Amino acid sequence: MKYFAVFLPMKDEEKSKQHRPEHLAFLQGKLEEGYIFAKGPFVDGAGGLVIYQANSLEEAEAIVKQDPYVIIGARGYEIHEWQMTQ
């Protein structure tokens, strides 16, 4: 498995507030399925970051495109393969 850091920049704060429960339920499901390594919002309100575990960039992007925030246009997304070091 590879790691993919996904930046979810804020596009529409009102839509984000309104659809937060669906977004959180989506993330919880992906966490339980083993696709999420880490997740959380930026404290300055700029959006959030999710680090997904997937076999490829294409697989990670397919998952991200299922996020209710992305579907409704509340957030954009930017994906980068991430290499964890110690």
MOWO-V714766 format. One line per field, one symbol per residue. phi: phi as a letter, one per 30 degrees, with the letter a starting at -180 (. if undefined). psi: psi as a letter, one per 30 degrees, with the letter a starting at -180 (. if undefined). burial: # if it has 9 or more other ideal C-beta (glycine too) atoms within 8 Angstrom, else .. Layout:
phi: ???
psi: ???
burial: ???
This chain:
phi: .ccbdcdcddcbddddddceeddddedddddddicccaalddddidkabbcccadaeddddddedddeededidbcabcbdbcdbc
psi: klkjkjkikkejeeeeeegeeeeeeeeeeeeffgfkellllkfggfblkkjlklfleeeeeeeeffkeeeefgekakkkkkkjkl.
burial: .#########.#..##..#...#..##..##...##..#..#....########..#.###.##..####...##.#.#.#.....
